[in-house]
Amino acid sequence: MPSYSPSITTMIRMDHTHVIAAFHRYHAETSWWRKRAIVELACTALEIHARLEEEIFYPALGVAMAGDDRLAKSKPEHDKMREDIAKLRSIGPEDASYDARFMQLMREVLHHVADEETVLLPTAERALASQLSELGMRMTKRRMQLVAQHRPGVIAANTAGTFPLASFALVSIGALALALCLRPTYASRRHRT
């Protein structure tokens, strides 16, 4: 049976793109509430991403890269990231160190992403080629479980605060689609009366 899931490496790259896009929305002059939304969205996305890699991607890749220091340093980098996230969450945007702490997290994540995208993902695409879709399907299922644990409503609110125009566009398109779907039903009921 063919799999319609994106490969695990494609999903990891999409996660990287998502969090980097959130990073680009953060500026020192940004309002405090938007800073909080951006930081929370990025931190939640990073936590979920790290769990997915540690539970699914790294174990699969570990067989192909047994004893390779490049893979071995990934988990400690995730641990450092979690420490930085905990520090950020213990303070708020009104704290003078908030911007600097988030910028430090950004630098560490960008370095980690560069390592993964230049070394780990190409290695996985060669060594795990026949498993990439199945691993992607496993990652999708696990992601849904993790998102459910992180309060999807809060994630949605932070997404809207981080990407307001894109969120507005999606809601508008969804409302239009719903209206178009309901229109024939409403019109047919009107003609019956």
Residue pairs with C-beta under 8 A, 6 or more apart in sequence:
3 133
3 134
3 136
3 137
5 133
5 134
5 136
5 137
5 140
6 14
6 133
6 136
6 140
7 125
7 132
7 133
7 135
7 136
8 56
8 57
8 60
8 124
8 128
8 132
8 135
8 136
8 138
8 139
9 121
9 124
9 125
9 132
10 136
11 136
11 139
11 140
12 49
12 53
12 57
12 116
12 121
13 117
13 121
15 45
15 49
15 52
16 113
16 116
16 117
18 45
19 42
19 45
19 46
19 49
19 109
20 110
20 113
21 163
22 38
22 41
22 42
22 45
22 162
22 163
23 42
23 106
23 109
23 110
25 34
25 38
25 162
25 163
26 35
26 38
26 39
26 102
26 106
28 99
30 38
32 92
32 93
32 94
33 93
33 161
34 161
34 162
35 93
35 98
35 102
36 92
36 93
36 161
37 157
37 158
37 160
37 161
37 162
38 158
38 161
38 162
39 88
39 93
39 98
39 102
40 154
40 158
41 155
41 158
41 159
41 161
41 162
42 105
42 162
43 85
43 88
43 89
43 105
44 150
44 154
44 155
44 158
46 81
46 85
46 109
47 82
47 85
47 150
48 143
48 146
48 147
48 150
50 78
50 81
50 82
51 142
51 146
52 139
52 142
52 143
52 146
53 74
53 78
54 75
54 78
55 142
56 135
56 138
56 139
56 142
57 124
57 135
57 139
58 71
58 74
58 75
60 124
60 128
60 131
60 135
61 71
61 120
61 123
61 124
61 127
61 128
62 71
64 123
64 124
64 127
64 128
65 71
65 120
65 123
65 127
70 115
70 119
70 120
71 120
73 115
74 112
74 115
74 116
74 120
77 108
77 112
78 112
80 108
81 105
81 108
81 109
81 112
84 101
84 104
84 105
84 108
85 105
87 101
88 98
88 101
88 102
88 105
91 97
91 98
91 101
92 98
124 132
125 132
128 135
147 155
159 167
160 167
